[in-house]
Structure formats: structure tokens, C-alpha cells
Amino acid sequence: MNTPPPPPARPRRLRAAVLTVAVCLLLADCSASDAGEDGRAADAAGPGAGRLRIALITHGGAGDAFWERVRKGAEAAAAKDGVELTYAGDADTAGQAELVRDAVRDKADGIAVTLAKPQAMKAAVAEARAAGIPVVGLNSGIDDWRPAGLLEYFGQDESVAGRAVGDKLDDLKARYALCVIHERGNVALEARCAGVKKTFGGETEMLYVDGTDREAVGAALTARLRQDARIDEVVMNGAQFALTAVDAVREAGSAARVATFDLSEDLVAAVKRGDVQFAVDQQPYLQGYLAVDALWLYRTNGNVSGGGVAPVLTGPAFVTRANADAVARHAAGGTR
């Protein structure tokens, strides 16, 4: 993976479902100095001439605020670097794997991918590597990116983040935590709740719900809270689910508090109001930005962040009422 990559090839079109964002270089910014020593940098002499083409492929569903932040970061890096960015997401692992194969068939110059379910993505990633396409990981798969042969990884160590949440719950004198997993088999979500359980001095219970149905998530939470008055903390794994949990706590007449992983503008407002105790920010905008920028740096200058052996961590950081105002303006802009 550290050998010089092949030069860019001309594209074919990805299937129609894929959203393509083409970011063009301004002529005023183009110069010979933009190229690396081996001359692999894009030639900006004309529109689309030799520009690097990068595909970002995630397991995120359409319209999810979290993945919109990942995409915004990727688009910002693409605009800076003058590359053509294709973003596509599919919550179904078979669909995500096929999107990776689409990028391989289109001879992309680099692929950034999430590994929420690493085994399901293994074959598609291997096809990209066999085609000589550098692949970096982001967001999910911190324990699997190196075995999969990925060049670099950008994200949060979910086990570390979970342990940090467990410590914080101890500081808040919680006794019984319900850690809610909205996608069974997602390695990142499982690692978070396992981390909470490892360090939290009280009791930790895992509750599995169907994250594709927000009403069902609320109903399952309400029912569990009514069944057990010992639950005094609900830990969610997404901003939108945390807001659902706030409503479920009220509906159940429970005294439980709500904490969560991940942010959104509405979630930051809920932290400011005190409806949510705290949120763990893994900085999805930064994950998208660094993944695209890293592929550009590799193709133009041979750089490998972390030396190809260590991940580049983007979290965890805690957002509480004490610092929510400072985060809110960036959240409103869709970058936190």
C-alpha cells in the first residue's frame, strides 16, 4: 500500500443513484507547484483535465444529519484540493459493497469507506486494492482497517469513547444505565456500549431497537422505562435518537436522564436546555475532510497519515451546558 499509486484514469459514470459533486479548480490557484515530486497531481490546465477523482462511500442513510456533516467536510476538502468528489451511502451492507465495486469499475483514484460491518465489506475492499486503488477508512472500523489493508483511518476509538462515558456517568452518580443500540451488528455501536459497561460502576443494560423506525424506538424505550424504575440514565447512539429518548422519558413518567453520542443542531439546543445531559462529539465533518484530503495528499505527495499503522483520532470530545454555546454556532452551520 506504500508503493506509488498508478496515474489517474478517465472516469465512467457511477450508477444513477450516486450523487456526484464535481469541484473545479480556479485557474488563479493552479500552478506547477501543486504537483508532487512524481508528477501525480492533477493537471488543471482545462476543465476536468486530469483531476483526481475520489469516491466517499458510507453506510449512512439518506437525510441523516450526521452523514450530511461527513459529506460537508469531504466537499470542503475536495474544493480545497481541486478534486472531483463522488459521495454515496447505503445503509444496506450489500448495497454499500456494490457502491465500492462501482467506484472500482469507474477507476476512481481513491476510495474512502466506512466499515460498520467489516466482514460484509471485505471482498469489495479487496477488489479495490487489487485494482491498485488506495482505500482509506473513516468513522467505523478502527479495529479492522489494518487487517482489511486500508491505507489510513480517521475516526473515534469507540471503545475509548464508551469508557469515557462510563467514567462520566460515575461522576454524575448514575446507578443503572440503559445503552441503546439502534443497529444490531454495527461494530462501532457495540464497542461504545461495551466501553460504557467496562468502566461504569453501576449496572449497564443493552437495549436493541430498530433504528429505521423512530416511532418503534420511542415505543420500546417507553415500555422499558415503565418496566424498570431503577433505570436512571439512558445512553443513545445518535443525536436524533437522543431527542426521541427525551420524549420517551417524559411519556414513561421516568426520572431517567439522557446522554448521547453524536451531535446535531437540535441536539446542541437540547443540551443547552438541560434536556440532554451531555453529548460525545466525534467530529464527523473532520472525518470526511481528513479522509478526502489524505487521499489527495497520498496521490500527489505520497503522504500517509499515522504512517499506515496508527489511526488519526477525531474524538471523543464532550459537549455539555458549559460549552454548548461555543459549539452551537458551528452546529447551526452544519459543521459540528
C-alpha positions as CSV (number, residue, x, y, z in Angstrom):
1,M,0.0,0.0,0.0
2,N,3.0,2.3,0.3
3,T,4.1,1.9,-3.3
4,P,3.5,4.8,-5.6
5,P,-0.1,4.6,-6.9
6,P,-0.9,4.4,-10.6
7,P,-1.7,7.6,-12.5
8,P,-5.4,8.8,-12.7
9,A,-7.6,7.2,-15.4
10,R,-10.6,8.7,-17.2
11,P,-13.9,8.0,-15.5
12,R,-17.0,6.1,-16.4
13,R,-20.3,7.1,-14.8
14,L,-21.4,5.6,-11.5
15,R,-24.9,4.3,-11.4
16,A,-27.7,6.9,-11.4
17,A,-28.4,6.6,-7.7
18,V,-25.0,8.0,-6.8
19,L,-24.8,11.7,-6.1
20,T,-21.7,13.2,-7.8
21,V,-20.2,16.5,-6.6
22,A,-17.7,17.9,-9.1
23,V,-15.5,20.6,-7.6
24,C,-13.5,22.6,-10.1
25,L,-10.2,24.3,-9.6
26,L,-10.0,28.1,-10.1
27,L,-7.4,28.9,-12.7
28,A,-5.9,31.5,-10.4
29,D,-5.0,28.8,-7.9
30,C,-3.3,26.4,-10.4
31,S,0.4,26.3,-10.7
32,A,3.2,23.8,-11.3
33,S,3.9,23.8,-7.6
34,D,0.6,21.9,-6.9
35,A,2.2,18.7,-8.2
36,G,4.1,16.3,-6.1
37,E,7.7,15.2,-6.9
38,D,6.5,12.3,-9.0
39,G,4.1,14.4,-11.0
40,R,0.9,12.6,-10.0
41,A,-1.0,15.8,-9.1
42,A,-4.0,16.8,-11.2
43,D,-3.3,18.9,-14.3
44,A,-5.7,21.9,-14.0
45,A,-5.0,23.3,-17.5
46,G,-8.6,22.8,-18.5
47,P,-11.9,21.8,-17.1
48,G,-11.8,18.2,-15.7
49,A,-8.4,17.6,-17.3
50,G,-6.6,15.0,-15.2
51,R,-8.4,16.0,-11.9
52,L,-8.2,13.3,-9.3
53,R,-11.5,11.5,-8.7
54,I,-12.3,10.3,-5.2
55,A,-15.3,8.3,-4.0
56,L,-16.6,8.6,-0.4
57,I,-18.9,5.6,0.3
58,T,-20.6,5.3,3.7
59,H,-23.2,3.2,5.4
60,G,-25.3,6.3,6.2
61,G,-28.9,6.6,5.2
62,A,-30.3,9.5,3.1
63,G,-31.2,12.6,5.0
64,D,-29.3,11.7,8.2
65,A,-27.9,14.9,9.7
66,F,-24.7,13.1,10.9
67,W,-23.8,11.9,7.4
68,E,-24.5,15.3,6.0
69,R,-21.8,16.6,8.2
70,V,-19.4,14.0,6.9
71,R,-20.3,14.9,3.4
72,K,-19.8,18.7,4.0
73,G,-16.3,18.0,5.4
74,A,-15.5,15.9,2.4
75,E,-16.8,18.6,0.0
76,A,-14.7,21.3,1.7
77,A,-11.5,19.2,1.3
78,A,-12.4,18.4,-2.4
79,A,-12.9,22.2,-3.1
80,K,-9.5,23.0,-1.5
81,D,-7.7,20.2,-3.3
82,G,-9.4,20.6,-6.6
83,V,-10.6,17.0,-6.9
84,E,-13.9,15.5,-8.2
85,L,-15.8,14.0,-5.3
86,T,-18.5,11.4,-5.6
87,Y,-20.5,10.8,-2.4
88,A,-22.7,7.8,-2.0
89,G,-24.3,6.0,1.0
90,D,-26.3,2.8,1.6
91,A,-27.4,1.6,5.0
92,D,-27.6,-1.9,3.5
93,T,-24.2,-3.5,3.6
94,A,-24.7,-5.3,0.3
95,G,-25.6,-2.1,-1.3
96,Q,-22.6,-0.3,0.2
97,A,-20.3,-3.0,-1.1
98,E,-21.7,-2.7,-4.6
99,L,-21.1,1.1,-4.5
100,V,-17.4,0.3,-3.7
101,R,-17.4,-2.0,-6.8
102,D,-19.0,0.8,-8.9
103,A,-16.1,3.0,-7.9
104,V,-13.6,0.3,-8.8
105,R,-15.2,-0.2,-12.2
106,D,-15.1,3.6,-12.7
107,K,-11.3,3.5,-12.0
108,A,-11.5,6.0,-9.1
109,D,-8.2,7.5,-8.0
110,G,-9.1,6.8,-4.4
111,I,-11.9,5.5,-2.2
112,A,-12.8,6.4,1.4
113,V,-15.1,3.9,3.1
114,T,-16.8,3.2,6.4
115,L,-16.5,-0.3,7.9
116,A,-19.6,-0.6,10.1
117,K,-19.8,-4.3,9.2
118,P,-16.2,-5.1,8.2
119,Q,-16.8,-8.7,7.0
120,A,-19.5,-7.6,4.6
121,M,-17.1,-5.1,3.1
122,K,-14.0,-7.3,3.0
123,A,-14.4,-8.6,-0.6
124,A,-15.2,-5.2,-2.2
125,V,-12.3,-3.5,-0.4
126,A,-10.0,-6.3,-1.6
127,E,-11.2,-5.7,-5.2
128,A,-10.3,-2.0,-4.9
129,R,-6.8,-2.9,-3.6
130,A,-6.3,-5.4,-6.3
131,A,-7.1,-2.7,-8.8
132,G,-4.4,-0.5,-7.3
133,I,-6.8,2.0,-5.8
134,P,-5.8,3.4,-2.4
135,V,-8.5,3.0,0.2
136,V,-8.8,4.8,3.5
137,G,-11.3,4.3,6.3
138,L,-13.3,6.6,8.4
139,N,-15.9,6.6,11.1
140,S,-16.3,2.9,11.6
141,G,-13.9,0.0,11.7
142,I,-11.0,1.2,13.9
143,D,-10.2,-2.4,14.8
144,D,-10.5,-3.6,11.3
145,W,-8.9,-1.1,8.9
146,R,-5.4,-2.5,9.1
147,P,-6.4,-6.2,8.6
148,A,-8.5,-5.0,5.7
149,G,-5.4,-3.4,4.1
150,L,-6.6,0.2,4.3
151,L,-4.0,2.9,3.9
152,E,-5.2,5.1,6.8
153,Y,-8.1,5.6,9.2
154,F,-9.8,8.7,10.6
155,G,-12.3,8.5,13.4
156,Q,-13.0,8.0,17.0
157,D,-11.9,5.0,19.1
158,E,-15.4,3.9,20.1
159,S,-14.2,1.7,22.9
160,V,-12.3,4.7,24.4
161,A,-15.3,6.9,24.0
162,G,-17.6,4.4,25.7
163,R,-15.2,4.1,28.6
164,A,-15.1,7.9,28.9
165,V,-18.9,7.9,29.1
166,G,-18.9,5.3,31.8
167,D,-16.5,7.4,33.8
168,K,-18.7,10.4,33.4
169,L,-21.8,8.5,34.5
170,D,-19.9,7.6,37.7
171,D,-19.2,11.3,38.2
172,L,-22.9,12.1,37.8
173,K,-23.8,9.4,40.4
174,A,-25.8,7.3,38.0
175,R,-26.7,3.8,39.1
176,Y,-28.4,2.0,36.2
177,A,-27.7,2.8,32.5
178,L,-29.7,1.7,29.5
179,C,-27.4,1.7,26.5
180,V,-29.5,1.7,23.3
181,I,-28.1,0.1,20.1
182,H,-30.2,1.0,17.0
183,E,-28.3,-1.2,14.5
184,R,-27.5,-4.7,15.6
185,G,-24.1,-5.9,14.4
186,N,-22.7,-2.3,13.9
187,V,-19.2,-2.7,15.4
188,A,-19.0,1.0,16.4
189,L,-22.2,1.0,18.4
190,E,-21.4,-2.3,20.1
191,A,-18.0,-1.0,21.1
192,R,-19.4,2.1,22.6
193,C,-21.9,0.3,24.9
194,A,-19.2,-2.3,25.8
195,G,-16.9,0.6,26.8
196,V,-19.6,2.1,29.0
197,K,-20.2,-1.2,30.7
198,K,-16.4,-1.7,31.3
199,T,-15.9,1.5,33.3
200,F,-19.3,2.3,34.7
201,G,-19.6,1.4,38.3
202,G,-23.3,0.8,38.2
203,E,-25.3,-1.7,36.1
204,T,-25.4,-1.4,32.3
205,E,-28.1,-3.0,30.2
206,M,-28.1,-3.1,26.4
207,L,-31.3,-2.5,24.6
208,Y,-31.6,-3.3,20.9
209,V,-34.1,-1.4,18.8
210,D,-34.9,-0.9,15.1
211,G,-33.2,2.4,14.1
212,T,-35.1,2.5,10.8
213,D,-38.4,3.2,12.7
214,R,-38.2,6.2,15.1
215,E,-41.7,5.6,16.5
216,A,-40.7,2.0,17.3
217,V,-37.6,3.2,19.0
218,G,-39.6,5.6,21.2
219,A,-42.2,2.9,22.0
220,A,-39.5,0.4,23.0
221,L,-37.8,2.9,25.2
222,T,-41.1,4.0,26.9
223,A,-42.0,0.4,27.6
224,R,-38.6,-0.5,29.1
225,L,-38.6,2.6,31.3
226,R,-42.1,1.9,32.6
227,Q,-41.0,-1.7,33.4
228,D,-38.0,-0.7,35.5
229,A,-37.8,2.4,37.7
230,R,-34.2,1.6,38.5
231,I,-33.1,3.0,35.1
232,D,-31.7,6.5,35.8
233,E,-29.6,7.0,32.7
234,V,-30.4,6.4,29.0
235,V,-27.4,6.4,26.7
236,M,-28.2,6.8,23.0
237,N,-26.0,6.4,19.9
238,G,-27.2,9.2,17.7
239,A,-28.5,12.7,18.1
240,Q,-31.9,12.0,16.6
241,F,-32.4,9.0,18.8
242,A,-31.4,11.1,21.9
243,L,-34.3,13.5,21.1
244,T,-36.6,10.5,20.8
245,A,-35.4,9.3,24.2
246,V,-36.2,12.7,25.8
247,D,-39.8,12.3,24.6
248,A,-39.9,8.6,25.8
249,V,-38.7,9.5,29.3
250,R,-41.5,12.1,29.6
251,E,-44.1,9.6,28.2
252,A,-43.0,7.0,30.7
253,G,-43.0,9.3,33.6
254,S,-39.4,8.3,34.3
255,A,-36.8,10.2,36.3
256,A,-34.0,9.0,34.0
257,R,-31.6,11.4,32.3
258,V,-30.5,11.2,28.7
259,A,-26.9,11.3,27.3
260,T,-25.8,10.5,23.8
261,F,-23.1,10.0,21.3
262,D,-23.0,12.4,18.3
263,L,-24.3,15.9,17.7
264,S,-26.8,17.9,15.6
265,E,-28.0,21.5,15.8
266,D,-31.2,20.4,17.6
267,L,-29.2,18.2,20.0
268,V,-26.9,21.1,21.0
269,A,-30.1,23.1,21.8
270,A,-31.3,20.2,23.9
271,V,-28.1,20.2,25.8
272,K,-28.4,24.0,26.4
273,R,-31.9,23.5,27.7
274,G,-30.8,20.7,30.0
275,D,-33.0,18.0,28.3
276,V,-29.8,16.1,27.4
277,Q,-27.0,15.9,30.0
278,F,-24.1,15.7,27.5
279,A,-23.1,14.6,24.0
280,V,-19.9,12.9,22.8
281,D,-18.7,14.6,19.6
282,Q,-16.6,12.5,17.2
283,Q,-16.5,15.4,14.7
284,P,-18.0,13.9,11.6
285,Y,-17.1,16.9,9.5
286,L,-13.5,16.4,10.3
287,Q,-13.7,12.7,9.4
288,G,-15.0,13.5,5.9
289,Y,-12.5,16.3,5.4
290,L,-9.4,14.3,6.5
291,A,-10.3,11.2,4.5
292,V,-10.6,13.1,1.2
293,D,-7.6,15.3,2.0
294,A,-5.5,12.2,2.9
295,L,-6.2,10.5,-0.4
296,W,-5.2,13.7,-2.3
297,L,-2.0,14.0,-0.3
298,Y,-1.2,10.4,-1.0
299,R,-1.8,10.7,-4.7
300,T,0.1,13.9,-5.0
301,N,2.8,13.7,-2.5
302,G,3.0,10.1,-1.1
303,N,2.0,11.1,2.4
304,V,0.4,8.5,4.8
305,S,-1.1,9.9,8.0
306,G,-0.2,7.8,11.0
307,G,2.4,6.1,9.0
308,G,-0.2,3.5,8.0
309,V,0.0,1.9,11.4
310,A,-1.9,4.3,13.7
311,P,-5.4,5.8,13.4
312,V,-5.9,9.6,13.3
313,L,-8.4,10.2,16.2
314,T,-11.2,12.8,15.8
315,G,-12.8,12.3,19.2
316,P,-14.1,11.9,21.8
317,A,-15.0,15.4,23.0
318,F,-17.8,16.2,25.4
319,V,-20.4,18.8,24.8
320,T,-22.2,20.0,28.0
321,R,-24.2,23.0,29.1
322,A,-20.8,24.7,30.0
323,N,-19.6,24.7,26.4
324,A,-22.7,24.3,24.3
325,D,-22.9,28.0,23.3
326,A,-19.4,27.8,21.7
327,V,-20.4,24.7,19.7
328,A,-23.9,25.9,18.7
329,R,-22.8,28.4,16.0
330,H,-20.8,25.7,14.2
331,A,-23.7,23.2,14.6
332,A,-26.0,25.7,13.1
333,G,-23.7,25.8,10.0
334,G,-23.8,22.1,9.7
335,T,-20.1,21.5,10.5
336,R,-20.4,20.3,14.2
